């Protein structure tokens, strides 16, 4: 065969290699540069004679292609083995899950049997409770209920009357508090006026002391015969006395005005005290009435307490029955919650089973697609093997020593066929396993149908349980309503007794407050009497001071008269002195005239 035909076949082989699907385990295909080198190399008979035909690039390329095919085949075999291991793991997992599912199904059956037993026990206990509740209701006679209602109505009437009286007492208390606040205000005003009066008295005493000192000084000056000079800003003695007099009379007017204010305040306090005494007497009368009513209510309260004690005993029995019923209901609720939990676990198991079935279908599809890929790969391998066989035939015609390589290639093909047969056996095993899995799936569907039937039965039983539960709840509500009415009556009686006790305590507290207020009024009265005595004493002192002031005025008038007389005497003395001086001057002048006359003579 010529080199041209060889190169054409080689280009076809390269095209087939390029069209072949790539594999990650395959070595990279040579580039165009390597192909050019291969095409550039030619076969020479000398190389064949020398036994160096193995160094031919075409032979090397064919060997390289054979190695690539071998590696690809080995990689595919590895992939199939990995898939077989995955299938074995899936199978083992499926079998383990099926065993768990069967175990859970057995547990559910046992739990359903227990639930049915407990339902029977609950129904029996509910029947017993119904009979006990009906017996308790029959034991309570209607006469006692009517008596309790009548006592309750009478007690409510008395309660309303006491509330009205209590509201009146509250109003009286508010009025009394207002009057006390007014009295306290008046008392504070009296204290303020008293403090102002004391301050004015202190100022007055200070001024009086100053005047006494001034009068004493004037008397000393008069007794010593000194010239009297006043230090009241250039005024004379009469002006100073008039100023002091005007101040004294203004202060006296203020004192008289304050005395009148004190009298009016005293009259107001007396009037308010009389009103408070009248109100205190009214409060004492109301207190006596309340005590009489309370003494009347005591036997009724004792009867009510006896009735309440009997009712409490009945309510205790009823509460014990209710406690038993609540325990039974709590147990039923716990069992029902367990049933719901197990039902939810069943649903989860169903969902897990559906997921597993979906995974199996998906794996079947993946296996089917992988089978398709295997078939396509086998077809391509067959085509490549045919091409290689043609090339080998051509190579045998041209090269004698190529038979050894062909024999090795045939051995490789034999190994490939053996592996192919193994693959077919593995695929047949996989199909048999799929058939077994489909049979198990049919069994699972049957189990699902049985489970759905059991679920329908459970739902029916659950609906019956719900009906019984609703009946029990209705009975429980009626019992609770009756108990609430009893509790309301009991609380009302207790509140009424507490209100009576609180009113009694309030009355005692009001009595104490009235006693304290009366004591305070007596103390205020004593204080007012002391104030009156102090004011009388102050008025007496003021009268004495006024008399002293009158005496001082008389003395001042006498002093003024004496000062006027002294001034007139001084003037007369000055006139006399002037006249004496003039007479002396005239006498000197007369002597001088006499001397002049004598000199002239």
C-alpha positions as CSV (number, residue, x, y, z in Angstrom):
1,X,0.0,0.0,0.0
2,X,1.3,3.4,-0.9
3,X,2.0,6.2,1.6
4,X,-0.9,8.3,0.2
5,X,-3.5,5.6,1.0
6,X,-2.0,5.2,4.5
7,X,-2.2,9.0,5.1
8,X,-5.8,9.0,4.0
9,X,-6.7,6.2,6.3
10,X,-4.9,8.0,9.1
11,X,-6.8,11.2,8.5
12,X,-10.1,9.2,8.7
13,X,-8.9,7.7,12.0
14,X,-8.1,11.2,13.3
15,X,-11.6,12.4,12.2
16,X,-13.2,9.5,14.1
17,X,-11.1,10.3,17.1
18,X,-12.4,13.9,16.9
19,X,-16.0,12.8,16.6
20,X,-15.7,10.5,19.6
21,X,-17.2,11.7,22.9
22,X,-14.6,13.0,25.3
23,X,-13.9,11.2,28.6
24,X,-12.2,12.6,31.7
25,X,-10.2,9.4,32.1
26,X,-8.9,9.5,28.5
27,X,-5.5,11.0,27.6
28,X,-5.5,14.1,25.5
29,X,-5.5,13.7,21.7
30,X,-2.4,14.8,19.8
31,X,-2.5,18.1,18.0
32,X,-2.1,19.0,14.4
33,X,1.6,19.5,14.9
34,X,2.0,15.9,15.9
35,X,-0.2,14.8,13.0
36,X,2.0,16.8,10.6
37,X,5.0,15.1,12.1
38,X,3.3,11.8,11.6
39,X,2.4,12.6,8.0
40,X,5.8,13.9,7.3
41,X,7.4,10.6,8.4
42,X,7.6,7.9,5.6
43,X,8.1,4.2,5.8
44,X,11.3,2.8,4.3
45,X,12.0,-0.9,3.6
46,X,15.4,-0.5,5.2
47,X,13.8,0.1,8.5
48,X,11.8,-3.1,8.1
49,X,14.9,-5.0,7.1
50,X,16.8,-3.7,10.1
51,X,13.8,-4.6,12.4
52,X,13.1,-1.0,13.4
53,X,9.5,-0.9,12.2
54,X,8.4,-0.3,15.8
55,X,9.9,3.2,15.6
56,X,7.5,4.1,12.8
57,X,5.3,7.0,13.9
58,X,2.1,5.4,12.5
59,X,2.7,2.3,14.6
60,X,3.2,4.5,17.6
61,X,0.0,6.3,16.9
62,X,-2.0,3.1,16.5
63,X,-0.5,1.9,19.8
64,X,-1.5,5.2,21.4
65,X,-5.0,4.9,20.1
66,X,-5.2,1.3,21.5
67,X,-4.0,2.5,24.9
68,X,-6.6,5.3,24.8
69,X,-9.4,2.8,24.0
70,X,-8.1,0.5,26.8
71,X,-8.1,3.4,29.3
72,X,-11.5,4.5,28.3
73,X,-12.8,1.0,28.6
74,X,-11.3,0.6,32.1
75,X,-12.8,4.0,33.1
76,X,-16.2,2.8,32.0
77,X,-15.8,-0.4,33.9
78,X,-14.9,1.6,37.0
79,X,-18.0,3.7,36.5
80,X,-20.2,0.6,36.2
81,X,-18.6,-0.8,39.4
82,X,-19.2,2.4,41.3
83,X,-22.8,2.4,40.1
84,X,-23.2,-1.2,41.2
85,X,-21.8,-0.2,44.7
86,X,-24.3,2.7,44.8
87,X,-27.1,0.4,43.9
88,X,-26.1,-2.1,46.6
89,X,-26.0,0.7,49.1
90,X,-29.5,1.9,48.0
91,X,-30.8,-1.6,48.2
92,X,-29.4,-2.0,51.8
93,X,-30.8,1.3,52.8
94,X,-34.2,0.5,51.4
95,X,-34.2,-2.8,53.2
96,X,-33.3,-1.1,56.5
97,X,-36.0,1.5,56.0
98,X,-38.5,-1.1,55.2
99,X,-37.6,-2.9,58.4
100,X,-38.0,0.3,60.4
101,X,-41.3,1.0,58.7
102,X,-42.5,-2.5,59.7
103,X,-41.4,-2.0,63.2
104,X,-43.2,1.4,63.4
105,X,-46.3,-0.2,61.9
106,X,-46.2,-2.8,64.7
107,X,-45.8,-0.1,67.3
108,X,-48.7,1.8,65.8
109,X,-50.9,-1.2,66.0
110,X,-50.0,-1.7,69.6
111,X,-50.6,1.9,70.4
112,X,-54.0,1.8,68.6
113,X,-55.0,-1.1,70.7
114,X,-53.9,0.8,73.9
115,X,-55.9,3.8,72.7
116,X,-59.0,1.7,72.2
117,X,-58.6,0.3,75.7
118,X,-58.1,3.8,77.2
119,X,-61.2,5.0,75.3
120,X,-63.2,2.3,76.8
121,X,-61.9,3.2,80.3
122,X,-62.7,6.9,79.7
123,X,-66.2,6.2,78.5
124,X,-66.8,4.0,81.6
125,X,-65.3,6.8,83.9
126,X,-67.4,9.5,82.1
127,X,-70.6,7.4,82.7
128,X,-69.7,7.1,86.4
129,X,-69.1,10.9,86.6
130,X,-72.4,11.6,84.9
131,X,-74.2,9.4,87.3
132,X,-72.4,11.0,90.3
133,X,-73.1,14.5,89.1
134,X,-76.8,13.7,88.6
135,X,-77.0,12.2,92.1
136,X,-75.4,15.3,93.6
137,X,-77.8,17.6,91.8
138,X,-80.8,15.4,93.0
139,X,-79.6,15.5,96.6
140,X,-79.7,19.3,96.7
141,X,-83.4,20.1,97.4
142,X,-85.2,23.1,95.8
143,X,-86.4,24.3,99.2
144,X,-82.9,25.1,100.3
145,X,-82.2,26.9,97.1
146,X,-85.3,29.0,97.5
147,X,-84.4,29.8,101.2
148,X,-81.0,30.9,100.1
149,X,-82.4,33.1,97.4
150,X,-84.8,34.7,99.9
151,X,-82.0,35.3,102.4
152,X,-79.9,36.7,99.6
153,X,-82.7,39.2,98.6
154,X,-83.3,40.3,102.2
155,X,-79.6,40.7,102.7
156,X,-79.3,42.8,99.5
157,X,-82.1,45.1,100.8
158,X,-80.3,45.6,104.1
159,X,-77.1,46.1,102.2
160,X,-78.7,48.9,100.1
161,X,-80.0,50.6,103.2
162,X,-76.7,50.4,104.9
163,X,-75.0,51.7,101.8
164,X,-77.4,54.7,101.8
165,X,-76.6,55.4,105.5
166,X,-72.9,55.0,104.8
167,X,-73.2,57.5,102.0
168,X,-74.9,60.0,104.4
169,X,-72.1,59.4,106.9
170,X,-69.6,60.1,104.2
171,X,-71.3,63.4,103.3
172,X,-71.4,64.3,107.0
173,X,-67.7,63.4,107.3
174,X,-66.8,65.6,104.3
175,X,-68.8,68.5,105.8
176,X,-67.1,68.0,109.2
177,X,-63.7,67.9,107.5
178,X,-64.5,71.2,105.7
179,X,-65.5,72.8,109.0
180,X,-62.3,71.5,110.6
181,X,-60.2,72.9,107.8
182,X,-62.1,76.3,108.2
183,X,-61.4,76.2,112.0
184,X,-57.8,75.4,111.4
185,X,-57.6,78.4,109.0
186,X,-59.2,80.6,111.6
187,X,-56.8,79.3,114.2
188,X,-53.8,80.0,111.9
189,X,-55.2,83.5,111.4
190,X,-55.5,84.0,115.2
191,X,-51.9,82.8,115.7
192,X,-50.7,85.1,113.0
193,X,-52.6,88.0,114.5
194,X,-51.3,87.1,117.9
195,X,-47.7,87.0,116.6
196,X,-48.2,90.4,114.9
197,X,-49.7,91.8,118.2
198,X,-46.8,90.5,120.2
199,X,-44.3,92.1,117.8
200,X,-46.2,95.4,118.0
201,X,-46.3,95.1,121.8
202,X,-42.5,94.6,121.8
203,X,-42.0,97.6,119.5
204,X,-44.4,99.6,121.7
205,X,-42.5,98.6,124.9
206,X,-39.2,99.6,123.2
207,X,-40.6,103.0,122.3
208,X,-42.0,103.3,125.8
209,X,-38.6,102.6,127.2
210,X,-37.1,105.2,124.9
211,X,-39.7,107.8,126.0
212,X,-39.0,107.0,129.7
213,X,-35.3,107.5,129.2
214,X,-36.0,110.8,127.4
215,X,-38.4,112.0,130.1
216,X,-35.8,111.0,132.7
217,X,-33.1,113.0,130.9
218,X,-35.5,116.0,130.7
219,X,-36.2,115.8,134.4
220,X,-32.5,115.6,135.2
221,X,-31.9,118.6,132.9
222,X,-34.7,120.5,134.5
223,X,-33.6,119.6,138.0
224,X,-30.0,120.6,137.2
225,X,-31.2,123.9,135.6
226,X,-29.5,123.2,132.3
227,X,-30.7,124.4,129.0
228,X,-33.1,121.9,127.5
229,X,-32.3,120.9,123.9
230,X,-34.2,118.2,122.0
231,X,-32.6,115.9,119.5
232,X,-35.7,115.2,117.4
233,X,-34.4,116.6,114.1
234,X,-34.5,120.3,115.1
235,X,-38.0,120.2,116.5
236,X,-38.9,121.6,119.8
237,X,-40.3,119.7,122.8
238,X,-44.0,120.4,122.0
239,X,-43.6,119.1,118.4
240,X,-41.9,115.9,119.6
241,X,-44.6,115.3,122.2
242,X,-47.3,115.8,119.6
243,X,-45.6,113.2,117.3
244,X,-45.4,110.7,120.1
245,X,-49.0,111.4,121.0
246,X,-50.2,110.9,117.4
247,X,-48.3,107.6,117.2
248,X,-49.7,106.4,120.5
249,X,-53.3,107.1,119.5
250,X,-52.8,105.4,116.1
251,X,-51.5,102.3,117.9
252,X,-54.4,102.5,120.4
253,X,-56.8,102.5,117.5
254,X,-55.1,99.4,115.9
255,X,-55.3,97.6,119.3
256,X,-59.0,98.4,119.6
257,X,-59.6,97.2,116.0
258,X,-57.7,94.0,116.7
259,X,-59.7,93.5,119.9
260,X,-63.0,93.8,117.9
261,X,-61.6,91.3,115.4
262,X,-60.8,88.9,118.2
263,X,-64.4,89.3,119.6
264,X,-65.9,88.5,116.1
265,X,-63.6,85.5,115.7
266,X,-64.5,84.2,119.2
267,X,-68.2,84.5,118.3
268,X,-67.7,82.6,115.1
269,X,-65.8,79.9,116.9
270,X,-68.5,79.6,119.4
271,X,-71.1,79.2,116.7
272,X,-69.1,76.6,114.8
273,X,-68.5,74.7,118.1
274,X,-72.3,74.7,118.7
275,X,-72.8,73.3,115.2
276,X,-70.2,70.7,115.6
277,X,-71.8,69.6,118.9
278,X,-75.2,69.3,117.2
279,X,-73.6,67.3,114.4
280,X,-71.8,65.1,116.9
281,X,-75.1,64.3,118.6
282,X,-76.6,63.4,115.2
283,X,-73.6,61.2,114.4
284,X,-74.0,59.5,117.8
285,X,-77.7,58.8,117.1
286,X,-76.8,57.4,113.7
287,X,-74.1,55.2,115.3
288,X,-76.7,53.9,117.8
289,X,-79.1,53.1,114.9
290,X,-76.3,51.3,113.1
291,X,-75.4,49.3,116.2
292,X,-79.0,48.3,116.6
293,X,-79.2,47.2,113.0
294,X,-75.9,45.3,113.3
295,X,-77.2,43.5,116.4
296,X,-80.3,42.5,114.3
297,X,-78.0,41.3,111.5
298,X,-75.8,39.2,113.7
299,X,-78.2,36.2,114.0
300,X,-78.9,36.4,110.2
301,X,-75.2,36.4,109.6
302,X,-74.8,33.3,111.8
303,X,-77.5,31.6,109.8
304,X,-75.7,32.6,106.6
305,X,-72.4,31.3,107.9
306,X,-74.1,28.0,108.7
307,X,-75.6,27.8,105.3
308,X,-72.2,28.8,103.8
309,X,-70.4,26.0,105.7
310,X,-72.9,23.4,104.5
311,X,-72.6,24.7,101.0
312,X,-68.8,24.6,101.3
313,X,-68.9,21.0,102.3
314,X,-71.1,20.3,99.2
315,X,-68.8,22.4,97.1
316,X,-65.8,20.5,98.4
317,X,-67.4,17.2,97.4
318,X,-68.3,18.7,94.0
319,X,-64.7,20.1,93.6
320,X,-63.3,16.6,94.4
321,X,-65.5,15.2,91.6
322,X,-64.4,17.9,89.3
323,X,-60.8,17.3,90.2
324,X,-61.3,13.6,89.3
325,X,-62.9,14.7,86.0
326,X,-60.1,17.1,85.2
327,X,-57.6,14.3,85.9
328,X,-59.4,12.0,83.6
329,X,-59.7,14.7,80.9
330,X,-56.0,15.5,81.3
331,X,-55.1,11.8,80.8
332,X,-57.4,11.7,77.8
333,X,-55.8,14.8,76.3
334,X,-52.3,13.3,76.9
335,X,-53.3,10.1,75.2
336,X,-55.0,12.1,72.4
337,X,-51.8,14.1,71.9
338,X,-49.8,10.9,71.8
339,X,-52.2,9.6,69.2
340,X,-51.8,12.8,67.2
341,X,-48.0,12.5,67.5
342,X,-48.0,9.0,66.2
343,X,-50.3,10.0,63.4
344,X,-47.9,12.7,62.4
345,X,-45.0,10.2,62.6
346,X,-47.0,7.9,60.2
347,X,-47.5,10.9,57.9
348,X,-43.7,11.6,58.0
349,X,-43.0,7.9,57.3
350,X,-45.4,8.1,54.3
351,X,-43.6,11.2,53.0
352,X,-40.2,9.5,53.5
353,X,-41.5,6.4,51.6
354,X,-42.8,8.6,48.8
355,X,-39.4,10.3,48.6
356,X,-37.7,7.0,48.5
357,X,-40.0,5.8,45.7
358,X,-39.3,9.0,43.8
359,X,-35.6,8.5,44.3
360,X,-35.9,5.0,43.0
361,X,-37.8,6.2,39.9
362,X,-35.1,8.8,39.4
363,X,-32.4,6.2,39.8
364,X,-34.2,4.0,37.3
365,X,-34.3,6.8,34.8
366,X,-30.6,7.5,35.5
367,X,-29.8,3.8,35.0
368,X,-31.8,3.8,31.7
369,X,-30.0,6.8,30.5
370,X,-26.6,5.3,31.5
371,X,-27.7,2.1,29.6
372,X,-28.4,4.2,26.5
373,X,-25.0,5.8,26.9
374,X,-23.4,2.4,27.3
375,X,-25.1,1.2,24.1
376,X,-23.9,4.2,22.2
377,X,-20.4,3.7,23.6
378,X,-20.5,0.1,22.6
379,X,-21.5,1.0,19.1
380,X,-18.7,3.5,18.9
381,X,-16.3,0.9,20.3
382,X,-17.5,-1.6,17.7
383,X,-17.0,0.9,14.9
384,X,-13.6,1.7,16.2
385,X,-12.7,-1.9,16.5
386,X,-13.8,-2.5,12.9
387,X,-11.7,0.4,11.8
388,X,-8.8,-0.9,13.7
389,X,-9.3,-4.4,12.3
390,X,-9.2,-2.9,8.7
391,X,-6.1,-1.0,9.6
392,X,-4.6,-4.1,11.1
393,X,-5.4,-6.1,7.9
394,X,-3.7,-3.3,5.8
395,X,-0.8,-3.3,8.3
396,X,-0.4,-7.1,7.9
397,X,-0.4,-6.8,4.1
398,X,2.4,-4.2,4.3
399,X,4.4,-5.4,7.4
400,X,5.1,-9.0,8.4
401,X,6.0,-8.3,11.9
402,X,2.7,-6.5,12.6
403,X,1.2,-9.9,13.4
404,X,2.5,-9.8,16.9
405,X,0.8,-6.5,17.6
406,X,-2.4,-7.8,16.0
407,X,-2.3,-10.9,18.3
408,X,-1.9,-8.6,21.3
409,X,-4.8,-6.4,19.9
410,X,-6.9,-9.6,19.5
411,X,-6.1,-10.5,23.1
412,X,-7.2,-7.0,24.1
413,X,-10.4,-7.4,22.1
414,X,-11.0,-10.8,23.7
415,X,-10.6,-9.1,27.1
416,X,-13.0,-6.4,25.9
417,X,-15.5,-9.0,24.8
418,X,-15.2,-10.7,28.2
419,X,-15.7,-7.4,29.9
420,X,-18.7,-6.7,27.7
421,X,-20.2,-10.1,28.6
422,X,-19.6,-9.2,32.3
423,X,-21.4,-5.9,31.7
424,X,-24.3,-7.7,30.1
425,X,-24.5,-10.0,33.1
426,X,-24.3,-7.0,35.4
427,X,-27.2,-5.3,33.5
428,X,-29.2,-8.5,33.6
429,X,-28.6,-8.7,37.4
430,X,-29.6,-5.0,37.7
431,X,-32.8,-5.7,35.7
432,X,-33.6,-8.7,38.0
433,X,-33.0,-6.4,41.0
434,X,-35.4,-3.8,39.5
435,X,-38.0,-6.5,39.1
436,X,-37.6,-7.5,42.8
437,X,-37.8,-3.8,43.7
438,X,-41.0,-3.4,41.7
439,X,-42.4,-6.4,43.5
440,X,-41.5,-4.8,46.8
441,X,-43.1,-1.6,45.6
442,X,-46.3,-3.4,44.9
443,X,-46.2,-4.9,48.4
444,X,-45.6,-1.4,49.8
445,X,-48.7,-0.1,47.8
446,X,-50.7,-2.9,49.4
447,X,-49.4,-1.9,52.8
448,X,-50.3,1.7,52.0
449,X,-53.9,0.6,51.2
450,X,-54.1,-1.3,54.4
451,X,-52.7,1.7,56.3
452,X,-55.2,4.0,54.6
453,X,-58.0,1.6,55.7
454,X,-56.7,1.6,59.3
455,X,-56.4,5.4,59.2
456,X,-60.1,5.6,58.1
457,X,-61.0,3.4,61.0
458,X,-58.9,5.5,63.3
459,X,-60.6,8.7,62.0
460,X,-64.0,7.1,62.7
461,X,-62.9,6.2,66.2
462,X,-61.5,9.7,66.6
463,X,-64.8,11.3,65.5
464,X,-66.5,9.1,68.1
465,X,-64.0,10.2,70.7
466,X,-64.5,13.9,69.7
467,X,-68.3,13.4,70.2
468,X,-67.8,12.0,73.6
469,X,-65.3,14.7,74.4
470,X,-67.8,17.4,73.3
471,X,-70.5,15.8,75.5
472,X,-68.1,15.8,78.4
473,X,-67.1,19.4,77.7
474,X,-70.8,20.4,77.7
475,X,-71.4,18.7,81.1
476,X,-68.2,20.2,82.4
477,X,-69.4,23.7,81.3
478,X,-72.8,23.2,83.0
479,X,-71.0,22.1,86.2
480,X,-68.6,25.0,86.0
481,X,-71.5,27.4,85.5
482,X,-73.3,26.0,88.5
483,X,-70.0,26.3,90.5
484,X,-69.5,29.9,89.3
485,X,-73.0,30.8,90.5
486,X,-72.3,29.3,93.8
487,X,-68.9,31.0,94.0
488,X,-70.6,34.3,93.0
489,X,-73.1,34.0,95.8
490,X,-70.4,33.1,98.2
491,X,-68.2,36.0,97.2
492,X,-71.2,38.3,97.5
493,X,-72.0,37.1,101.0
494,X,-68.3,37.5,102.0
495,X,-68.2,41.0,100.4
496,X,-71.3,42.0,102.3
497,X,-69.9,40.7,105.6
498,X,-66.6,42.5,104.8
499,X,-68.5,45.7,104.0
500,X,-70.4,45.5,107.3
501,X,-67.2,45.0,109.1
502,X,-65.5,47.8,107.3
503,X,-68.5,50.1,108.1
504,X,-68.3,49.1,111.7
505,X,-64.6,49.9,111.6
506,X,-65.3,53.2,109.9
507,X,-67.9,54.1,112.5
508,X,-65.4,53.3,115.3
509,X,-62.8,55.4,113.5
510,X,-65.3,58.3,113.1
511,X,-66.0,58.1,116.8
512,X,-62.3,58.3,117.5
513,X,-62.0,61.2,115.1
514,X,-65.0,63.0,116.7
515,X,-63.4,62.5,120.2
516,X,-60.1,63.8,118.9
517,X,-61.8,66.8,117.3
518,X,-63.8,67.5,120.4
519,X,-60.6,67.3,122.4
520,X,-58.9,69.6,119.9
521,X,-61.9,72.0,120.2
522,X,-61.6,72.0,123.9
523,X,-57.9,72.8,123.7
524,X,-58.7,75.5,121.2
525,X,-61.3,76.9,123.6
526,X,-58.8,76.9,126.4
527,X,-56.3,78.6,124.1
528,X,-58.9,81.2,123.2
529,X,-59.7,81.8,126.9
530,X,-56.0,82.2,127.6
531,X,-55.8,84.6,124.6
532,X,-58.7,86.6,126.0
533,X,-57.1,86.7,129.4
534,X,-53.8,87.8,127.8
535,X,-55.7,90.4,125.8
536,X,-57.4,91.7,128.9
537,X,-54.1,91.9,130.7
538,X,-52.7,93.7,127.6
539,X,-55.6,96.1,127.6
540,X,-55.0,96.8,131.3
541,X,-51.4,97.4,130.6
542,X,-52.4,99.6,127.7
543,X,-54.8,101.6,130.0
544,X,-52.0,102.1,132.5
545,X,-49.7,103.1,129.7
546,X,-52.4,105.5,128.5
547,X,-52.6,107.0,132.0
548,X,-48.9,107.2,132.2
549,X,-49.0,108.9,128.8
550,X,-51.6,111.4,130.1
551,X,-49.4,112.0,133.1
552,X,-46.4,112.5,130.8
553,X,-48.5,114.9,128.7
554,X,-49.4,116.8,131.9
555,X,-45.8,116.9,132.9
556,X,-44.9,118.0,129.3
557,X,-47.4,120.8,129.5
558,X,-46.1,121.9,132.8
559,X,-42.6,121.7,131.4
560,X,-43.7,123.7,128.5
561,X,-45.2,126.3,130.7
562,X,-42.1,126.3,132.9
563,X,-39.9,126.6,129.8
564,X,-42.1,129.5,128.5
565,X,-41.8,131.1,131.9
566,X,-38.1,130.5,132.0
567,X,-37.8,132.0,128.5
568,X,-39.7,135.1,129.6
569,X,-37.5,135.4,132.6
570,X,-34.5,135.2,130.4
571,X,-35.8,137.8,128.1
572,X,-36.6,140.1,131.0
573,X,-33.0,139.5,132.4
574,X,-31.6,140.3,129.0
575,X,-33.6,143.5,128.9
576,X,-32.5,144.4,132.4
577,X,-28.9,143.7,131.5
578,X,-29.2,145.7,128.3
579,X,-30.8,148.6,130.3
580,X,-28.1,148.3,132.9
581,X,-25.4,148.4,130.2
582,X,-27.1,151.3,128.6
583,X,-27.4,153.1,132.0
584,X,-23.7,152.4,132.6
585,X,-22.9,153.7,129.2
586,X,-25.0,156.7,129.9
587,X,-23.3,157.2,133.3
588,X,-19.9,157.1,131.6
589,X,-21.1,159.5,129.0
590,X,-22.4,161.7,131.8
591,X,-19.1,161.5,133.6
592,X,-17.3,162.4,130.4
593,X,-19.6,165.3,129.8
594,X,-19.1,166.4,133.4
595,X,-15.3,166.2,132.9
596,X,-15.5,168.1,129.7
597,X,-17.7,170.7,131.3
598,X,-15.3,171.0,134.1
599,X,-12.4,171.3,131.7
600,X,-14.1,174.0,129.8
601,X,-14.8,175.9,133.0
